[in-house]
Structures are given as C-alpha cells and as structure tokens.
Amino acid sequence: MIINAEKIIFASNNMENMQGKHILVGVTGGIAAYKTAYLIRSLVKQGAEVRVVMTEMAKQFITPLTLATLSKNPIAVDFFDPENGQWNSHVSLGIWSDCYVIAPATANSIAKMANGVADNLLLTTYLSAKCPVVVAPAMDLDMYRHEATQKNLQLLRDRGVTIVEAEDGELASGLVGKGRMAEPETIAEAIGDIFKKSPRMEGKTVMVTAGPTYEKMDPVRFIGNYSSGKMGYAICEELAARGAKVILVSGPVKVKARHKNIRVIPVESAHEMYEACVANFPLADAAIMTAAVADYTPATKADQKIKRVGDMTLELKPTEDIAAAMGTMKTAKQLLVGFALETNDEEANAAKKLQKKNLDFIVLNSLNDKGAGFGVDTNKITIFESNGRHTAYELKSKVDVAADIVDKLEEYL
C-alpha cells in the first residue's frame, strides 16, 4: 500500500491547533502499526510534542527504535526499565497528555478498555487519562463486525471516546472488507478537530435537558418513550469541551456524562424535570431542551401493582410544558433552544413550536429520515431560527450534530 505523505500534512489552521500540544500515541499489536510511524512524523512536523507507549506485542510489528527516532522521545513499554529502574508512571503520562490516540487499537485492547482491564502500561494510562481519547480500530473483518467488538466500541463512544472508524479494503488475512485502520491523515484530522474546540464558551453556563421521562401508573409500570439521551449527552460534552459549565437535567438513561464541567441532575418524571428546570434556568445563559418529555401522565397513580382484571381505561392529564415555561421565564439576555421530533408535517409543526414557545431556534429531526431518531448514533437535522432563516444538515453522527448545534448557539451568544 502507498501512503501519500503530502495528504498527512495538515492545513494551516490545523497546524496552529497542533503547535505545542502534548500528544500521547498508544500502539497495540497489529500489522497497521507501520502506519502509525507516518502519523507520528506528521504530528511532530506540525509542532506537537509526541510520546509513545507500546504494548509488548506491538514490538513484533514495529521497533521502538523507529518510533523513538520519529517522536524524538524514548518509548515506554513496561512500567519500569529493569536495567536502570526508571519508572514509567501511567498517572504522569495521563496528566501530561492533551490527547491520547491509540492506533492501531486491536479487538483485544478495545475489549480491555471497555471493561476496565489494566494489565499493561498502555491500558493503565488510558484509565488514568483526563484528556480526550482517540481510538483507531484495526483487525480482520469478522472480528470487527462481531457483536462483542461493536458493543465494546459503543461503550467507548458512550464514554466520550472518539472512534475513527475502520475502513474497507484488503486486509492482512487476504480478505476484503471493513477492518483496516483509517489512514494517518484521517486520524490526524480527528486529532485536529479536537484541538479546534478552543474554550470559546468559558464563562457561559448552559442548561440541557436529555433523555425520556417516565410517568408512573403504579410502582412497577410507567408511560415512557424510546429516547436514549445520546443526542443531549453529546451536546453536553461538546459544550463542556468548549469551556462552558453545563447543568444537565437528565431523565433515566444508560449513557454517562464524562466531562468535569457537566453537573448532572437526575430526574424521572416530567414534573421532576419541570421543577429542576425552573430552579436552574435562572442560573444559565442558555438552555437546550433535547429531552423527550411525556406530554401526558396518569391522572392517578396506584399505590399497589394494578392487577389484570380485563379491559382497563387509563385516564391521563397533561404534563407541564417545560419548554413553554422556560420561554415565559426567559430574559432578554438568555437564549432558548428547542427540539422537535416529528412524524408528519415536520416543518409546519417545528415552526409552530418555535413561535409558541418563544424559542430562539429549534432543531427539527424526523422519524421519516433514515438514521434519525431514537436509539441510533446518527441524526439528520434542520435548524429553524426565529429570524426566519433555516439550515438543513446532512446525516451525521450525533457527536458531529452536537457540534453543529453548539456552533449555532455560539453565533447567538
């Protein structure tokens, strides 16, 4: 395979982002390790200080001498050098790093990262790192598409790790399919994108609602929806990465908030979310209402489990309209962003909500668009603004959609 070295050189704006950054490169045992040499060379050329940590198996694919020469720093493999007793502190490496990129990342190392196994220096450093982490998987196609590998990659995504997807092509096994490590320039772009997120929102506080609400019928049953919270949590991570303090009012979800700037207020019902929003919106410069709040709740809630006795009529009453309440509370110095998930008359319904709830802009996504909606890792949105403008975006990962939404918020702020 021929690598075009010219492609690996960043554009001038990315060169500025890389200057003086501390980048830790982790190398695991895969044939794609030779590509990592090109990545390291490029990062150094762009002004980054690069250190490398390798697994013992990685030494079978590329020599420490090669990577030490390119990075201009000694290579760390073991916790200590048995010849002189020099200690390689995983804690110090994690603190030193502005970004930790693991390329190639084998199925074995990905599984260990997802499950907190720390049996080598590379993995203990991952568990200690407080910086953004980038992972570039590389393995044979059957290993890559295996349910266990895909589950482990999703666990890492949910924890805020940037996954640079494997590419299609000829693999070391001779098979052709998805599993080949992304090219060095693609990985470099992912690193550059992380450093583009300068703390432009320092000093700003943003309240975000996320996830579903559960409206209890009795102690064991509830009315709810399929919202995973992934979109709202991605927005929170994006805001925090840009320096904002985030107040996250979250319904019941499985995803976790990772950034230290995110304060989570867990709630269950629409009323609990309403109360949390009323209490915290006055503290915020802006609010983004991504939660899928139940429109109705049972008029009465049984104290004991409702027994099956035949047909049953369930009386419902409306919940508080949280976005509308925030629109009433909003001051001239605050911004309010709404979400509209629609199945029909999408644009008309979004425009109606925008005006009725006193929003500055609203994010529309439709269940009629493939890859958008609940539970998936992608979304396709259109942003409608109160000034009459609207912008449609292509299908993207929810992480990238979050960046688009926060970009629009920054325009207003």
Disulfide bonds with the S-S distance in Angstrom:
none
